[in-house]
Amino acid sequence: MTVKHVSRPTWFAKISILALAWAAALTACADELTPDMLMNWAEREYPELFAPTARPTKFATPFTYRFYPATGNYIGVSDGGVYVLGPISNSRLSFVGTLDDFACVAGNIGCAVPSAPTITSVTAHDRSAIIRFDAPTSRGSSPIMRYDASCASGFNSIGVATGTQSPITVTGLINGRTYSCIVTAVNQQGISAPSYVVQVVPAVPLSFRPTRIKLTSDFNDYIGGGRTYEYTKANAQISIGGSGNQLSVDVNGDESWFAEFVLPAGQSTWQPGTYTGLTRWPFHDSEKGGLSWSGEGRGCNTLTGSITVTSATYNDGSLDSIEMSFVQNCEGGSSALRGTISWGANDPTQLPGPVIPVPGNLWQAPTSAVPALGNYVYLQSDLGDYIGGGQSYLYTSLQGTWSATGLSVAVDDWNATFVPMLGKALEVGYYSGLERYPFHNPINGGLNWSGNGRGCNTLAGWFTIDELTVTQGQLQHIVMRFEQHCEGANAALRGQIRWSRP
């Protein structure tokens, strides 16, 4: 056997897989696999590669080998290594394993399953569990093909999953039920002993809890004005975060609020408990802690209050979830603002989009009032509407700036802006419950039509996008309508716009 060079070409993976998959075993008993036993087995299992069979064993230092003229392949052993040469290896001498690697499948010698894996952690999730584990200390007599993970609760609720490495997620579990989880390793010879049992109770992780803030204001409480407010990420932009013993809260919705909560000095993380004797942040006694909830142009000069933390979790040192409440009394008064805060870093709340299809009962310009073709802006102002002065206007040329997150229109002495919901692109649909841009609730979107020296301090309204064509980020065509009411008046300014790129 002439040796030119040794390499592992692309077919090596195929040969190795075949070697591991060979399942037939010799009945002869021996302490170790010999070259003749290996080659007899290879002829028997793969005659298409090694034919004709029963070829004589030859020796050419350092190889013990056989040559198969029908296929042109060699198989040989040198210093415990198994090699092939010929068409099977693109005429390159190639190593495919050791005699020990083939001992079990080719000679039924030293066959062993892997040792047991070791579970390092089991993390509860919604109707599932994530199992992390270390590989066995011994793979047995052949490589590990897969791992099987299972979680059982009695005999009626069992989840099973497989994978080639850690972690493995077992699904199909029932929240609130206790499961016992194990992992086994599987090689060609069989299944390992199971790992030690680790228990888990599937549940929605606290970090996935929806964010919810509720404020309840007593009569005569200056900050909340005696009202109740409720916010989620579906109706307000909410930001909660901080570091150490300080937590900041920002709410930007129909109202805007800002809050700071500070635990006593020396406490570096948020822990369940009640903290009393607090005064106004940032002028508080650091040994006791402080707080301040303000907004809508109102804040306390002095205050007293308390914080109660129900739960708090961390992930890699960062706050992951918190549930807490607070009480705040301004200027020494007995009337209080009370609040509850529930927050998860992975809040799954989906932001709303426009209503589709557009409702059919919304205002639209009379057909006789607008051109059949071409670009235009048509305005119709009710008697008593401050912006339009009770008149109608038609313009057939306009300028505008468009992006996915907003549309600005300029025509004559008018200027207008239309923006979609937070995190959304402008799209066909009905946008309602809007306030004056840029002081609008970002979750809903906003609009503002002003000009000729007139504008709304506050407004309520809607707009629709009836047709929209965008190509490679450029607006090509739009048809839209809007309605706005200034200062809560019934009188409205309504408009319709059609524009196509020339």
N, C-alpha and C positions, 0 to 999 in steps of 0.2 A: 504494500500500500504506500504510494508516494504521497508525502506530505508537502504541500506547497505553502499553505498558510491556514491559520485557524481564524474563523470569524463567525458571527451570529447574524446571518442574513434574515430577511423578513420571514422566511418560511420557518425560522426557529420557533416562533411562537406556536405555529401549527404543530410542529413536532412535539413541543413540550406539552401542549394540551392533549395530544393523542397519547403521549406517554402517561399522563396523569389519568386519562380516561380508560386505559386498558384495565379491564376488570377481571379477566380470566386468571386463574391461579393454577400453578403446577401442583400436583398432588404429592410430588416427591418431597420428602422431609430433608432439610439441610439447615446448617447453622448460618450460612451466608450464601448469597447468590453468586454463582460462577458465570464466567463468560459464555460457556456452552448452554447453561440454563437460560440465560438472557436471549441468546440468538435463536434457540429452539422456540422459545415463546414468541419472539418477534415474527418468525416464519409462520407460526400457527395463527397468530392474530392479524397479521398484515401481509397476506400472500401477494397482494397487488404491489407491494414495495419490495418484498424479499422473496424472489422466485428464480428458479425452481427451489423447492425446499430440500432439506437434508444435504446441504452443501458441506464440504469438508472444512474443518477448522484449520486455519493456517497461521503461521507465525512470521512476522517481519518486525524486528526490533523498532520501536517498543510495543508493537501492536499484536494482539491476538484477534483474528478477524475472519470473516467469511465474505466471499464475493458471489453475487447473484447475476449471472450473465443474461438472464431473460429481462431483467429490469435495469442492469448496469449499475446497481447500487452495492456499496460496501457497508458493513456494520462491524465495528471493532471496539476493543477495550484496551485502554492503556492506563496503567497506574490508577485503576479504579474508576476512570472516566469512560463514558460511552460516547462514541463518535459515529457519524455517518458521512458517506462521500458518494457522489454520483449525481444523476438527474434529480434525486430527492433534495439535494442541497446546492443545486446550480453548480455542480462540480467543485464545490469548496468543502474541505474537511471541516466539519462542524460538530461542536460539543452539544449533546442533548441531555446531559445529566450524569449522575454517578450510578454505580451498581446499587448503592444504598437507596437511591431514589426509586429504583425499579424493584427493590427486594420484595416489597409486599405484593404488588400487582403481578409480578412475573414469577415469584417463587413462594408466595404465601409465607414470607419470612418477616418477622418483626412488625406485623401489621398492628397499627394502633390508632385509635381516635385521638382528637386533640384533648388537651386538658381543658378545664372549665374556664370560660372568660370571667372577668371580674367587673360587676356593675359599679361605676363610680358615682352616678347620680341618676335620679329619675325626676323629671320636671313635669308637673301637672299642667295641662292645657285643656282647652274646651273640648270635651269628649275624646281626649287623647292624652298620651304620655310620651315624652321624649326620653329615651333610654340611652345613656352614655356609658361606655364600658371600655375596659382595657382588653387587648387580645390575650389569648391563652399564653402561658409561658412555654408550652410545647404545642406545635402544630400537629403532632402525631407523625405517622409515616408517610403522609402526603400533604400538600398544601391545603389550607382551608379554602373551601369553595364558597361558603356563605355563613351568615349568622342568622339564627332564628330567635326572635324576641316575642314573648307572650306575656299577657297580663290577664289574670283570671280572678273572678269574684264568684266563688261557689262554682256551680256547673252551668249556670244560666247566662253568664255574661263573660265571654272570652274574646280577647283581641289578639291577633297574631300578625306579625310582619317580618319580612326578611330583608337583609341587606348585606353588602360586602364589607362594610366598615361602620364604625361608630360615627354619629348616633343613628339610632333607628326610631322612627315614630310609629307607635301603635295607635291605631284609630278604632272607631266604633265602640268606644267605652261610654259609660253612663256617668254623667256628672254627679258628684256627691257620694258615689259608691267607692268603697275601699277595694283596691286591687293589689294582688301580689304578683310582682313581675320578675321574670327570669330571662336569661340569655343563654343559648347553647351555640357551640361551634360545630360545623359539619365539614368533614373531609371525605375522601373516597371510601374510607373504611367505615364511616358511620358518624354518629352524633355523640358529642362530648357529654360529660356530666353537666348538669345545670349550674349556673352561677348561684351565689347566695341570693335569697329572696329579698327584694326591696319593695316596700309598700308605697302606694300613691293613691291619692283621691283626686280624680280629674275634676277640674273646675275652670271657669273662665279666669285667667290670671288677673290679679288686681290691676296690673298695668293696662289691661284691655277694658277696664270699666269706663263707661261713658262719663265725660266731664259734665258736672251739673253744679250750678251755683244758685242758691235761693236766698234772697234777702227779705226779711220781714221787719218793717219799720213801725214802731209804736206811734200812736197819735202824739204829735208835738216833737217827734224826733226830727231834728233839723236836716240830717243827711238824707234819709230815705223819704221824708215828707209824708209819713204815714201810709206808704204804699207797700205792696209786695211785688217782687221782681223775681223772675226765673230765667236762667240762661243755660243753654247747652251749645255745643259747637254747630248745631243746626240753625241757631238763630242769633249767634253772636261770635265775634272773633275773640277767642279766649287764650291768653298766654299765662301759664303758671310755671314757675321755676325759681331756682335760687341755689345757694350753696351754703354749706354749714348749717347754722341755726337760723338763717334768714330765708323767707319765702316771699316772692313778689307775685301779685295777681293783677292782670290787666284785662278789662272787659270792654270791648268796643262793639256795641250793638245798637239797639234803639236808644240806649243810654250808655254813657262811658264812665267807668269806674277804675280807680287805682287803689291798690292796697299793699301794705307791707306788714308782715308778721315776723317778730323776732323772739326767739326763746332766750332764757336766761344765759348769761355768759358761762362758758365752760361746758355747755351742752352742744356738741358738734353735729348731732343728727336729730331728726325728728322721731320722737318716741311717744307711744300712747301715754296720756296723762292730761291733767288739767293744770293750767298755769294762770295764776290769779295775780291781782295787784299790778296789772300792766298799765302803762301810761302811754301818751302819744309818742309814736315814732316820728322823728329821730331824736326826740328830746327825752327819751325814757331812761330809767335807771337800768343800766346794762346787767346788773345782778338779778333783776326781776324779769326783764323783757319788755317788749312794747308792741304796739299795733297801731294802724291807722287805715280806716276805710273812708275814702273821699271820692268826689266826682260830681259831675253835673254842676260845676262851679261852686260846690259846697264842701266845706271841711271843718273839722273841729279845731278851735284854738287850744283847748285842753280836753283830755278825755281820760276815762278809766275803763278797764275792760278785762276780759279773760279769753283764753284760748283752750279748747278741749280737743286733743288729738285722739281719734278712735283707732286709726291704723296708719302705718307708713311703711313702705317697702323700698328697697334699694337694689340697683343692678350695677355691678362694678363700681360701687361708690357713689353713683348718681341716684337722686330721688326718682323712684319709678312709679309710685302711686301714693296718694294721701287721702284720708277722709278726716275732716275736722269741722269744728264749729267755733263761732266767736260771738261775743257780746261786747258792744261798744256804747258807752254813755258819754254824750258831749256836755261840756261845761258844767259838770257836776249834777246834771239833771237825772231824773228817774226814768225818763223815756229812753228807750234803747233801740239800737239797730242790731238785729240778730241775723247771723248768716250761717249757712252750711255750705261746705265745699267738698265735692267728691271729684277726684281727678286721677286719670291714668295716662301715662306717657304714650301708650299705644291705643288711645281712644279710637275705635273703628268707625265713628260717626261719619257718614257720607254727606258732603255738602250738597245742598239742593241745587237744581238747575231750573231753567225756564219751563213753563208749562207747555207741553206739546200734546195735541194740536192747539193752536191758538183759538181761544173761545170765539164763537161766531157772533156774539152780541156786542162786540166792542165797536167804538166809533170808527168810521172810515170816511174819507173825503167823498162828497158827492161826485159822481162820474162827470157831471157837467162842469165841475169847478176845476178840473185838472186836465192837462194835456193827455192825449191818447198815447203819444210817443215822446221820448226825450226825458231829460233830467228836469226835476222841479222840486221846489219846497212850497207846500201850501199850508197856511196857518189860518185857523178859525178861532176867534176870540169871543167868548160870551160877554154879554153886557155885564159890567161889574168886574171883569177880569182886569187886574192892574197891569199885567205885562202887555197884552195885546190891545188893550183899550177898546174892546168890543168890536174890533174890525176884522176883516179877512185880508189876507195877503197871498200873492202868488209870485214866486220867483222861478226863473228858468235857468239860472246859472248859480252855482254854489261852489265853495271850496271846503275841503275837509281833510282831516288827518285821521287815518284809521290804523288801529292795531288790534290784535286779537283780544286785548283787554280793555278796549275803549274806542269810542268814535267821537270825534269833535267835528262840528259843523259851523261854518261861517258863511253868512249870506246877508248882504246889505249891512245893516248895523246890528244884526243879531249874532249871538254866539250860543252854541249848545254843546253839551257833553252828555254822552250816554255810556254807562259802564255796567258790565255784567256782575254776577256774583263772584265773591272772592274765590280765586283759584280756577275760575272758569273762563273759557273763551266765549266771545260773542257767537251766538248761534241762533238758528231759527227758533222762535218760541215767544212766550208771553212773560214779561218781567213785571211783577206787581209789588205793591207795598213799598214803593220807592220813596226816598227822601232826597233832599237837596244835596247834590254833589258839590263839594267834596266832604260834606258833613254827614253823609249817609251811613246807614248800617252796611258794612262791607259784605255781609252774608247775603243781603238782598239785592245789592246793586243800587245805582243811583242815576239821577238825571238832573239837568238844570238848563232851562231855556231862558235867556235874558237878553237885554239889549235896549237900544234907544234910551239909555239912561235909567232903565227900570230893571229890577231884579227882585226875587223873593227872598225874604229872610228865612222862612221855612216853607216847605212845599210837600205835597203828597201827590203821587201819580203813578203812571205805568208807561211802558213802551213795549212794542212788539217788533220783532223782525220777521217779516212775512216771506221775504226771499233774500238769499245770501249766496254769493258765489265768490270764493277765494281761491286763487291759483298761486302756488309757490309763495304764500305769505302776502300776496297783494290782493286787495279788494278789487273785484271786477264788477260786481253788481249788488245793489241792495235796495230793498223796498221795506220801509218801516213806518210806524205810526206811534204817536205818543199823546199823553194827556197829563196836564199838571194843574194843580190847584194851589194858589198862593195863600199863606197864612190861614189855612183851614177853611177858606171860602168855598162856597158851592160853585161859583163861576169858574170856568176852566179855560185854559188855552190848549187847543188841540192842533196837531200837525201831522202831515204826511209827507214823506220824502221818497223820491225815486232817483237813483243815480246809477249810471253805467259808465265804465271807463271808456273814453273816446277811442 
